[in-house]
């Protein structure tokens, strides 16, 4: 269970190879995940976070094999979400008087989840905990990264930042450190994690990183709550976060759509060809929302400078897979991205107007009024779609 990290710091978490959904069914975890808990043993012994509730008994049993639980002087709860605090009830049943260090919001969240009045010790930014041997933990509140109760701490002497959900990724590996895993896989999971979870808080991400950098503390390692630990050039993920938080986009246009009898699919394909003809340098990606993973699609939206969204009209509205992903996209509050709508129809044809309204509500700047095609596109209509793709490129250039 115990995996040494540095001097008297060890990982004692749980790697979850079987996990494929997270936050209920809201987030796909193709590569599993881990629930990272850390044990610091100086003159004072500190446990940082626990694991997800289904593994609570296993976690506590394993922890008892590593250390006498009564020797734990403090438990730190960086975040009350159940993947971090799930084993607290099982643990605190055995050491009920041990102080739990958290933020003021953390007390409220932990009580709300677990309905226990434990021995809470509230800290705020700048507070410290003396561990002995010349080492301290410095606490840093990180509200809305990504919950109001979120908190980091920095371990002096070992120069480790325990960053909670920031800089993490849902990624199961037999290796503990970033330099030992597939770098392409790692980056893929990192940007997906940021795009789907942290995007709404980008301005706060920038402020919190700038606040930490202003302290000019040496940084040897970032210990996250999920995935691998950053020990080789840990600043690289900090730099990526600064880049992603700055209204990130690549030279990419994504087309997302759903279709009933393939008319809207044909439109999407012809629009894509028109975009590619107008700008051979741009990356064009297409996704049918009914069959593709929504979190992977959202990651591509995050990477895109423009998004074209299509649906046929059904019941004076749009197909449910498009409606669902548009609701998620609205909540993520993307900035400085452009968009347009398209769709086929048989008699009333409201989908393009509905989609345009949803895109505006989600904060996108509309390139045009969208494109409606009656019934299945014939050759002339397909040419119209091709031209629409070209025009979207021209509209983007003229607005940029």
PLY file of the C-alpha trace (Angstrom):
ply
format ascii 1.0
element vertex 400
property float x
property float y
property float z
element edge 399
property int vertex1
property int vertex2
end_header
0.00 0.00 0.00
2.60 2.55 1.09
4.64 4.10 -1.72
7.46 6.45 -0.70
7.41 9.88 -2.31
10.12 11.91 -0.63
11.85 11.70 2.77
9.00 11.09 5.25
6.11 11.49 2.81
4.29 8.47 1.38
1.33 7.80 -0.92
-1.30 5.57 0.67
-4.21 5.95 -1.74
-6.16 3.65 -4.04
-5.78 3.07 -7.80
-9.18 2.38 -9.36
-8.61 0.53 -12.61
-12.29 -0.31 -13.13
-13.72 3.20 -12.88
-15.39 4.31 -16.11
-17.79 7.00 -14.88
-17.32 9.78 -12.34
-19.55 12.45 -10.78
-22.41 10.00 -11.14
-22.57 9.48 -14.89
-21.37 12.96 -15.79
-17.68 12.34 -16.49
-16.14 9.47 -18.46
-12.92 7.94 -17.14
-11.57 5.83 -19.98
-8.28 5.34 -18.14
-9.67 4.79 -14.65
-8.45 7.01 -11.83
-6.81 7.08 -8.43
-7.75 8.54 -5.06
-4.54 9.94 -3.66
-4.04 10.07 0.09
-0.75 11.06 1.68
0.94 10.34 4.99
3.55 12.70 6.43
5.57 11.33 9.37
7.74 13.93 11.03
7.58 14.72 14.75
3.90 15.16 14.00
2.04 12.65 11.83
-0.45 14.00 9.32
-2.86 12.22 6.98
-3.89 14.24 3.92
-7.30 13.21 2.54
-8.71 9.69 2.27
-10.32 7.77 -0.62
-13.71 7.24 -2.25
-16.37 5.72 0.01
-16.55 2.24 -1.65
-12.92 1.69 -0.65
-13.22 3.05 2.90
-12.86 -0.23 4.81
-9.99 -1.37 2.59
-8.25 1.97 3.04
-8.52 1.99 6.82
-7.46 -1.66 7.10
-4.40 -1.00 4.96
-3.60 2.16 6.89
-3.70 0.19 10.16
-1.04 -2.12 8.77
1.20 0.88 8.12
0.73 2.89 11.30
-0.98 2.88 14.68
-3.98 5.10 13.94
-3.67 6.74 17.35
-0.32 8.16 16.21
-2.06 10.32 13.61
-1.98 13.84 15.05
-4.02 15.55 12.35
-6.23 14.64 9.40
-6.34 17.23 6.63
-9.50 17.39 4.51
-8.66 19.48 1.45
-12.07 18.91 -0.10
-15.30 17.30 1.13
-16.34 15.57 -2.10
-16.81 11.86 -1.44
-13.89 10.74 -3.61
-11.65 12.56 -1.11
-13.52 12.28 2.19
-15.37 9.01 1.66
-13.30 7.03 4.17
-13.51 9.66 6.93
-16.49 8.08 8.76
-14.74 4.70 8.91
-11.47 6.30 10.01
-12.94 8.73 12.54
-14.96 5.96 14.13
-11.59 4.63 15.34
-9.93 7.97 16.18
-12.92 10.23 16.92
-11.03 13.01 18.71
-8.29 13.53 16.12
-8.48 17.10 14.72
-9.64 17.47 11.13
-8.04 20.50 9.47
-10.12 22.17 6.76
-11.46 25.51 5.63
-14.57 27.11 7.12
-16.47 26.02 4.01
-14.97 22.58 4.51
-16.69 22.24 7.88
-20.03 23.03 6.28
-19.45 20.63 3.38
-18.16 17.77 5.54
-21.09 18.09 7.94
-23.43 18.21 4.96
-22.04 14.99 3.51
-21.36 12.98 6.64
-23.61 14.52 9.34
-20.86 14.25 11.92
-19.64 16.90 14.35
-15.98 15.94 14.34
-13.16 17.91 15.97
-12.77 20.46 13.18
-9.86 22.88 13.13
-10.44 25.73 10.66
-7.52 27.25 8.75
-7.21 30.05 6.23
-4.57 31.16 3.73
-1.22 31.76 5.40
-1.89 29.61 8.47
0.80 27.06 9.26
1.15 23.74 11.02
4.49 22.94 12.67
5.44 19.32 11.96
8.79 19.38 13.76
12.20 18.67 12.25
12.17 22.19 10.84
9.19 21.56 8.56
5.83 23.27 8.27
2.65 22.96 6.27
1.48 26.29 4.85
-2.24 26.35 4.03
-3.71 28.07 0.97
-7.45 28.38 0.47
-8.52 27.70 -3.12
-12.27 28.41 -3.22
-14.04 27.26 -6.39
-11.08 25.20 -7.58
-13.37 23.50 -7.92
-15.58 23.64 -4.78
-15.99 26.45 -2.21
-14.17 24.32 0.38
-11.06 23.49 -1.70
-7.64 23.97 -0.13
-3.95 23.35 -0.88
-0.97 23.05 1.43
2.75 23.42 0.87
5.30 21.36 2.78
8.46 23.31 3.54
11.77 21.49 3.48
10.49 18.94 0.97
9.05 21.66 -1.30
5.85 19.72 -2.05
2.54 21.30 -3.04
-0.48 19.16 -2.14
-2.80 20.58 -4.77
-6.05 18.71 -4.24
-8.01 18.56 -7.53
-5.85 21.14 -9.31
-3.27 19.75 -11.76
-4.76 16.25 -11.50
-6.21 13.86 -14.03
-8.39 10.77 -14.00
-5.68 8.30 -14.90
-4.93 4.90 -13.36
-1.34 3.73 -13.55
0.95 1.27 -11.85
3.46 4.12 -11.85
3.23 6.91 -9.31
5.11 9.70 -11.10
4.59 11.73 -14.27
7.94 10.85 -15.84
7.12 7.13 -15.79
3.88 7.16 -17.79
2.91 7.64 -21.43
3.21 11.41 -21.94
0.58 11.64 -24.68
-1.95 9.75 -22.55
-1.13 11.95 -19.59
-1.61 15.22 -21.46
-4.85 13.94 -23.00
-6.30 13.20 -19.58
-5.03 16.49 -18.15
-6.67 18.67 -20.79
-9.89 16.65 -20.60
-9.92 17.14 -16.82
-9.37 20.88 -17.17
-11.89 21.33 -20.00
-14.71 19.46 -18.29
-14.16 20.47 -14.65
-12.10 23.63 -14.27
-13.02 25.72 -17.33
-15.72 27.77 -15.50
-13.13 28.81 -12.92
-10.34 29.83 -15.30
-10.07 33.37 -13.94
-9.68 31.96 -10.44
-7.10 29.45 -11.69
-4.97 32.29 -13.01
-5.28 34.31 -9.79
-4.46 31.36 -7.54
-1.40 30.36 -9.58
-0.16 33.95 -9.61
-0.70 34.13 -5.84
1.34 30.98 -5.28
4.11 32.06 -7.66
4.36 35.40 -5.86
5.44 33.53 -2.73
8.56 32.41 -4.64
8.61 29.04 -2.92
10.77 26.28 -4.41
8.67 23.58 -6.02
10.05 20.06 -6.29
6.80 18.14 -6.54
3.03 18.53 -6.97
0.98 15.86 -5.23
-2.50 15.82 -6.75
-5.69 14.14 -5.59
-6.12 12.11 -8.79
-3.66 10.52 -11.17
0.11 10.81 -11.14
2.37 12.98 -9.02
4.35 15.66 -10.83
8.02 15.23 -9.87
9.83 15.81 -13.19
9.53 19.49 -14.05
6.33 20.03 -12.04
6.15 23.57 -13.41
5.11 22.14 -16.79
1.55 21.44 -15.63
1.36 24.88 -13.97
2.36 26.44 -17.30
-0.30 24.38 -19.08
-2.95 25.58 -16.64
-1.95 29.18 -17.25
-2.26 28.56 -20.99
-5.59 26.75 -20.72
-7.02 29.39 -18.39
-6.34 32.13 -20.95
-9.38 31.54 -23.23
-7.56 28.62 -24.82
-8.07 27.48 -28.38
-6.15 25.80 -31.16
-6.54 26.20 -34.92
-9.52 23.86 -34.86
-13.19 23.96 -35.79
-15.43 21.24 -34.39
-18.75 20.17 -35.87
-21.13 18.48 -33.44
-24.50 17.18 -34.53
-27.18 14.53 -34.19
-29.29 13.19 -37.00
-32.51 11.19 -37.53
-32.39 9.97 -41.14
-28.87 11.15 -42.06
-29.89 14.48 -43.60
-28.12 16.50 -40.89
-25.15 14.12 -41.05
-24.80 14.80 -44.78
-24.97 18.52 -44.03
-22.20 18.17 -41.43
-19.94 16.31 -43.82
-20.39 18.82 -46.62
-19.87 21.75 -44.24
-16.63 20.12 -43.07
-15.42 19.82 -46.65
-16.22 23.47 -47.25
-14.23 24.52 -44.17
-11.24 22.43 -45.24
-11.37 23.90 -48.74
-11.46 27.45 -47.40
-8.65 26.89 -44.90
-6.43 23.82 -45.43
-4.49 24.70 -42.26
-7.44 24.34 -39.90
-8.17 21.06 -38.12
-11.79 20.01 -38.66
-13.37 17.41 -36.39
-16.89 15.96 -36.51
-18.83 14.28 -33.71
-22.27 12.69 -33.65
-23.37 13.43 -30.09
-25.65 10.40 -29.96
-22.75 7.98 -30.34
-19.66 9.76 -29.04
-18.56 10.38 -25.47
-19.81 13.79 -24.38
-16.73 14.60 -22.26
-14.42 13.85 -25.17
-16.56 16.14 -27.34
-16.44 18.91 -24.73
-12.65 18.60 -24.68
-12.62 19.20 -28.43
-14.95 22.18 -28.01
-12.47 23.54 -25.46
-9.68 23.19 -28.06
-11.73 24.81 -30.84
-11.84 28.42 -31.98
-15.28 27.84 -33.50
-18.02 25.24 -33.13
-20.80 24.40 -35.57
-23.81 22.66 -34.01
-26.44 20.78 -35.97
-29.77 19.08 -35.34
-32.89 18.31 -37.32
-36.13 19.76 -36.02
-38.22 17.46 -33.86
-41.30 18.61 -31.98
-40.40 22.25 -32.70
-37.06 21.66 -30.97
-33.82 19.70 -31.22
-32.68 16.16 -30.57
-32.02 15.27 -26.95
-28.32 14.41 -27.28
-27.66 17.90 -28.66
-29.86 19.51 -26.01
-27.98 17.65 -23.29
-24.50 18.57 -24.42
-25.53 22.18 -25.00
-26.69 22.34 -21.37
-23.26 21.12 -20.24
-21.46 23.51 -22.60
-23.50 26.42 -21.22
-22.43 25.55 -17.68
-18.75 25.52 -18.65
-18.87 29.19 -19.67
-16.40 29.06 -22.56
-14.96 32.42 -23.59
-14.06 33.99 -26.95
-15.36 31.18 -29.14
-17.49 31.57 -32.24
-20.32 29.34 -33.43
-23.04 28.71 -35.98
-26.04 26.40 -36.24
-27.36 24.16 -39.00
-30.01 21.50 -39.46
-32.51 19.79 -41.72
-36.28 19.94 -41.40
-39.48 18.63 -42.94
-42.19 21.19 -42.31
-41.62 23.68 -39.44
-37.84 23.92 -39.07
-37.22 25.57 -35.68
-33.98 23.75 -34.81
-31.54 26.32 -36.21
-33.24 29.15 -34.35
-33.28 27.08 -31.14
-29.61 26.17 -31.51
-28.58 29.74 -32.25
-30.33 30.86 -29.11
-28.63 28.17 -27.03
-25.23 29.09 -28.44
-25.73 32.76 -27.61
-26.93 31.83 -24.13
-23.76 29.74 -23.69
-21.58 32.76 -24.51
-20.62 32.02 -28.10
-20.41 34.76 -30.70
-22.58 33.78 -33.68
-20.88 33.81 -37.07
-24.16 34.03 -38.98
-27.85 33.14 -38.85
-27.23 29.46 -39.52
-28.28 27.13 -42.32
-31.58 25.25 -42.77
-32.07 22.59 -45.45
-35.48 21.16 -46.35
-35.56 17.35 -46.30
-32.55 15.30 -47.32
-29.94 17.45 -49.10
-29.85 16.94 -52.86
-26.83 17.91 -54.93
-27.76 21.58 -54.94
-28.36 21.61 -51.18
-25.06 19.81 -50.56
-23.30 22.53 -52.53
-25.10 25.05 -50.34
-23.70 23.27 -47.25
-20.21 23.29 -48.76
-20.50 27.03 -49.38
-21.81 27.52 -45.84
-18.63 25.89 -44.50
-16.51 28.22 -46.59
-18.56 31.20 -45.48
-18.12 30.28 -41.81
-14.35 30.47 -42.31
-14.71 33.86 -44.03
-17.02 35.11 -41.27
-14.52 33.98 -38.63
-11.68 35.82 -40.35
-13.70 39.00 -40.72
-14.63 39.01 -37.01
-11.15 38.17 -35.72
0 1
1 2
2 3
3 4
4 5
5 6
6 7
7 8
8 9
9 10
10 11
11 12
12 13
13 14
14 15
15 16
16 17
17 18
18 19
19 20
20 21
21 22
22 23
23 24
24 25
25 26
26 27
27 28
28 29
29 30
30 31
31 32
32 33
33 34
34 35
35 36
36 37
37 38
38 39
39 40
40 41
41 42
42 43
43 44
44 45
45 46
46 47
47 48
48 49
49 50
50 51
51 52
52 53
53 54
54 55
55 56
56 57
57 58
58 59
59 60
60 61
61 62
62 63
63 64
64 65
65 66
66 67
67 68
68 69
69 70
70 71
71 72
72 73
73 74
74 75
75 76
76 77
77 78
78 79
79 80
80 81
81 82
82 83
83 84
84 85
85 86
86 87
87 88
88 89
89 90
90 91
91 92
92 93
93 94
94 95
95 96
96 97
97 98
98 99
99 100
100 101
101 102
102 103
103 104
104 105
105 106
106 107
107 108
108 109
109 110
110 111
111 112
112 113
113 114
114 115
115 116
116 117
117 118
118 119
119 120
120 121
121 122
122 123
123 124
124 125
125 126
126 127
127 128
128 129
129 130
130 131
131 132
132 133
133 134
134 135
135 136
136 137
137 138
138 139
139 140
140 141
141 142
142 143
143 144
144 145
145 146
146 147
147 148
148 149
149 150
150 151
151 152
152 153
153 154
154 155
155 156
156 157
157 158
158 159
159 160
160 161
161 162
162 163
163 164
164 165
165 166
166 167
167 168
168 169
169 170
170 171
171 172
172 173
173 174
174 175
175 176
176 177
177 178
178 179
179 180
180 181
181 182
182 183
183 184
184 185
185 186
186 187
187 188
188 189
189 190
190 191
191 192
192 193
193 194
194 195
195 196
196 197
197 198
198 199
199 200
200 201
201 202
202 203
203 204
204 205
205 206
206 207
207 208
208 209
209 210
210 211
211 212
212 213
213 214
214 215
215 216
216 217
217 218
218 219
219 220
220 221
221 222
222 223
223 224
224 225
225 226
226 227
227 228
228 229
229 230
230 231
231 232
232 233
233 234
234 235
235 236
236 237
237 238
238 239
239 240
240 241
241 242
242 243
243 244
244 245
245 246
246 247
247 248
248 249
249 250
250 251
251 252
252 253
253 254
254 255
255 256
256 257
257 258
258 259
259 260
260 261
261 262
262 263
263 264
264 265
265 266
266 267
267 268
268 269
269 270
270 271
271 272
272 273
273 274
274 275
275 276
276 277
277 278
278 279
279 280
280 281
281 282
282 283
283 284
284 285
285 286
286 287
287 288
288 289
289 290
290 291
291 292
292 293
293 294
294 295
295 296
296 297
297 298
298 299
299 300
300 301
301 302
302 303
303 304
304 305
305 306
306 307
307 308
308 309
309 310
310 311
311 312
312 313
313 314
314 315
315 316
316 317
317 318
318 319
319 320
320 321
321 322
322 323
323 324
324 325
325 326
326 327
327 328
328 329
329 330
330 331
331 332
332 333
333 334
334 335
335 336
336 337
337 338
338 339
339 340
340 341
341 342
342 343
343 344
344 345
345 346
346 347
347 348
348 349
349 350
350 351
351 352
352 353
353 354
354 355
355 356
356 357
357 358
358 359
359 360
360 361
361 362
362 363
363 364
364 365
365 366
366 367
367 368
368 369
369 370
370 371
371 372
372 373
373 374
374 375
375 376
376 377
377 378
378 379
379 380
380 381
381 382
382 383
383 384
384 385
385 386
386 387
387 388
388 389
389 390
390 391
391 392
392 393
393 394
394 395
395 396
396 397
397 398
398 399
